[in-house]
Amino acid sequence: MFSDMKSMNVTPNILMDNTLINGFSQTGNSEMGGRLYEEMVRNGIKADILTYNALILGLCKVDKTKKAAYLVNDLDKGNLVPNASTFSALITGQCVRKNSENAFQLYNSMINSGCHPNKHTFDMLISTFCKNEDFDGAIQIMQEMLERCMAPDAGVLYEFYGGLCLCGKDRLVMKLLNEMEIRCLLP
């Protein structure tokens, strides 16, 4: 890829590389993102946290969480610190594997490190807990999401409330719906 850029008189830089790596990662082509990263390093371009986050997300999306963990360990070598996007990518990997326990541990690590989850991270966690029929975990995450004045997506809300109703927790459903209505958080 670098040779193609050079033949068009385009000088590779970190912004361009990160954009390409992120694009490959978003589309599930972590292999191509990894090759571009290796080329980038060979050409003396230093990776930053955005580079690592894109690579980690790409690996986690295709269930290569062990390789993603190695990249997290490499952050120290570059004097980089995991941020909210790093944790969200790792949580994505555990959610892809339907491992709500590890996803929740990463969520706690995220909070303990001072990073704040976004709406997407909460939605993923709630959905994964529901798929695993761990409604206690889903309730805990939902309550934390509501405390942060964030509303889940309609699909996640349907999955969450449907699961609670099937478990006979209708009163809890009504309580949470009332809380969401009071906070103007209904989708």
C-alpha positions in Angstrom: 0.0 0.0 0.0 2.9 2.4 0.8 4.4 1.7 -2.6 1.1 2.7 -4.2 1.0 5.9 -2.2 4.6 6.7 -3.1 4.0 6.1 -6.8 1.2 8.7 -6.6 3.5 11.1 -4.8 1.5 10.8 -1.6 3.6 10.8 1.6 2.2 8.4 4.2 1.5 10.0 7.6 -0.1 8.9 10.9 -3.4 10.5 10.1 -3.7 8.7 6.8 -2.6 5.4 8.2 -4.9 5.6 11.2 -7.8 6.4 8.9 -7.1 3.4 6.7 -6.4 1.0 9.6 -9.7 2.2 11.2 -11.6 1.6 8.0 -10.2 -1.9 7.7 -11.0 -2.6 11.4 -14.6 -1.3 11.1 -15.2 -3.6 8.1 -13.8 -6.6 9.9 -10.6 -6.8 7.9 -8.2 -6.9 10.8 -5.6 -8.7 8.7 -5.3 -5.9 6.2 -5.2 -3.4 9.1 -2.4 -5.4 10.7 -0.4 -5.5 7.4 -0.8 -1.7 7.1 0.4 -1.3 10.7 3.5 -3.4 10.0 4.3 -1.4 6.9 3.8 1.8 8.9 6.3 0.7 11.5 8.8 -0.4 8.8 8.5 3.1 7.3 9.3 4.8 10.6 5.9 6.1 11.4 5.2 5.8 15.1 1.9 4.4 16.1 -0.3 6.4 18.5 -3.3 5.4 20.7 -5.7 5.8 17.7 -3.7 3.3 15.8 -3.7 0.8 18.6 -7.4 1.3 19.3 -8.3 0.7 15.7 -6.2 -2.5 15.6 -7.6 -3.7 18.9 -11.2 -3.1 17.8 -10.6 -4.9 14.5 -9.2 -7.9 16.2 -12.0 -8.0 18.8 -14.7 -7.8 16.1 -13.4 -11.0 14.6 -12.9 -12.8 18.0 -9.1 -12.5 18.1 -9.1 -11.2 21.7 -5.8 -12.8 22.6 -4.0 -10.9 19.8 -5.8 -7.8 21.0 -4.5 -8.3 24.5 -1.0 -8.5 23.2 -1.5 -5.1 21.6 -2.8 -3.7 24.9 0.5 -4.9 26.5 2.4 -3.1 23.7 0.9 0.2 24.7 3.4 0.5 27.6 6.3 0.2 25.2 5.1 3.3 23.4 4.3 5.2 26.6 0.6 5.1 25.7 -2.3 4.6 28.1 -5.5 2.8 27.4 -8.4 5.1 27.0 -12.2 4.7 26.8 -12.0 3.6 23.2 -9.4 0.9 24.1 -11.7 -0.5 26.9 -14.8 -0.3 24.6 -13.0 -2.3 21.9 -11.9 -4.9 24.5 -15.5 -5.1 25.8 -16.7 -5.5 22.3 -14.4 -8.6 22.0 -15.9 -10.1 25.1 -19.4 -9.4 23.9 -18.7 -11.0 20.6 -17.7 -14.1 22.5 -20.8 -13.7 24.7 -18.6 -13.6 27.7 -20.5 -11.2 29.9 -18.4 -11.9 33.0 -15.1 -10.8 31.3 -17.0 -7.9 29.6 -18.2 -6.7 33.1 -14.6 -7.1 34.5 -13.3 -4.9 31.7 -16.2 -2.4 32.3 -15.1 -2.2 36.0 -11.5 -1.7 35.0 -12.6 1.0 32.6 -14.4 2.8 35.4 -11.5 2.3 37.9 -9.0 3.8 35.4 -11.1 6.9 35.2 -12.5 6.3 31.7 -16.2 6.8 31.0 -18.3 4.3 28.9 -20.3 5.7 26.1 -23.9 4.8 25.1 -22.6 2.1 22.7 -20.6 0.4 25.4 -23.6 0.3 27.7 -25.9 -1.0 25.0 -23.4 -3.8 24.1 -23.1 -4.9 27.8 -26.9 -4.9 28.4 -27.5 -6.9 25.2 -24.8 -9.4 26.0 -26.1 -9.9 29.6 -29.6 -10.4 28.1 -28.4 -12.9 25.5 -26.7 -14.9 28.3 -29.9 -14.6 30.4 -28.0 -12.8 33.1 -30.6 -10.2 33.9 -29.1 -9.2 37.3 -26.0 -8.0 35.4 -28.2 -6.4 32.8 -30.2 -4.6 35.5 -27.0 -3.3 37.1 -25.7 -1.9 33.8 -29.1 -0.4 32.9 -29.2 1.4 36.3 -25.7 2.7 35.8 -26.6 3.9 32.3 -29.7 5.7 33.6 -27.7 7.3 36.4 -25.5 8.8 33.7 -28.7 10.1 31.9 -28.2 7.9 28.9 -31.0 6.0 27.1 -30.5 2.6 25.6 -31.4 2.0 22.0 -35.0 0.9 21.4 -33.9 -2.6 20.3 -31.8 -3.1 23.5 -34.6 -1.8 25.6 -37.0 -4.3 24.0 -34.6 -7.1 24.5 -34.0 -6.0 28.1 -37.7 -5.6 29.1 -38.8 -8.7 27.2 -36.3 -10.8 29.1 -37.3 -9.3 32.5 -41.0 -10.0 31.7 -40.2 -13.6 30.8 -38.5 -13.9 34.2 -41.5 -12.6 36.0 -39.9 -9.3 36.9 -42.8 -7.2 35.7 -42.7 -4.8 38.7 -39.1 -4.1 38.1 -39.9 -3.4 34.5 -42.5 -0.8 35.5 -40.1 0.8 38.1 -37.4 1.2 35.5 -39.8 2.5 32.8 -41.1 5.1 35.3 -37.5 6.1 36.1 -36.8 6.5 32.4 -39.9 8.5 31.9 -39.1 10.8 34.8 -35.6 11.4 33.4 -37.1 11.8 29.9 -34.9 8.9 28.6 -37.5 6.9 26.8 -36.5 6.4 23.1 
